[in-house]
Amino acid sequence: MKIGLLGLGTVGAGAYEIIENQKGRLQEFYQEELTVERILVRNLNKKRPVEVPDGKLTCDADEILNDPSIDVILSLMGGMEPAKTYILKALQNGKHVITSNKAVVAANLSLFLNEAKKSNVAFLFEGAVGGGIPIIKPLKQQRRLNQIEAIEGILNGTTNFILTQMMENKLEFDTVLADAQARGYAEADPSADIDGFDVQRKIAILSSLAYGQEIPTEKVYTRGIRSIRGIDTDYFQSKNLDVKLVASSAQQDDAISIWVEPCIVDPSHRFYAIKNSDNVVSFIGHLSGRLDFVGAGAGMDPTANAVISDLMDILDNHYQADIIPLAIAKNVGPTHASQDYYLRVDLLSCTKSEQARLAEQLLNLGLANNQEIYQGMIEGIEASMMRAIVSDVEKECGSIFYARRLRG
Ligand code: HSE
């Protein structure tokens, strides 16, 4: 089998290395030689994490996409374009496609699945969600009989690493983010991680597969962790709580509620023990009950291993049944249920009149004031009211961090 590799970043280099280092074992198992034939890069002379023989690298995608001898494309480059164009072209040219690019999958899932079906090839993306955790394959298999009612998880290694290090080692946000980048966890543009968009894409992909409806990412209410400060983590520590960036979706009747928000958990919660770059994905099926999948959520080897597991599914011819028709999703939005929240608002940079107006609201919610920093727990407030307060404060002047209390 001949492979064309698009992109030689963290995941691309990891996948190349696994194929090269495990060549003998793969050949022994499949009685077939696996060769990375060509690799698309932007710059031929850049220093890379892996050594590649001269002649394999090219800057011309058509040399790979139009090469009839290439059977499988590993599209391991980030961003929307040209990744979308290359994936479509590869599928239309009758090549199997494997990708770990969640942005392009979340935005084009139906399109890619339909193209793959037309060409009778695989479109697989295990590495796009949960890093090294095998979750896409079990979800696709389970949903055939086991109706999925809800999904919940910690789906970003970078933010979980940042939050763990801030909580346990009292490190500053920026220091830990730089460390997460050095370890190969963070996206090229880390705002995708810290503002929650990476998680938004992942929960949209999982929910689309689980409920058989294509869920647009813009329908996922999303908050990240950019505004968390030591004052917040100190508060959580004093109450024996931990903080996580959580994604959740649930289907009831014909409505889907879906959101991404920081959440606080106490030591009895199953997410409490998920530390550093580990992720967890839980889904609840009407036959299985809750199933938890835990493992490395980011990093070169775990994610590359997920990519190679897709490659093995193609070699095993286990991909045909994977193609799920997706309907257009109806009634998708954030939850409106009442929740308990932690809230911290900093009104120091507001004008006196703004301070007075917002302070009255915040004191009425029961927050304590310490030199124009308002902080505390709010019990039983509707999620929509909380979102309105947040948008009011942010529109006016204040910096804010909030986290939903997760129980169960
Ligand atoms: N930046 C992502 C994360 C990589 O930190 O989870 C894995 O999808």
Residues whose N, C-alpha, C, O or C-beta is under 5 A from the ligand:
A	BS01	HSE	A128 G131 L155 N156 G157 T158 Y185 A186 E187 D193 G297 A298
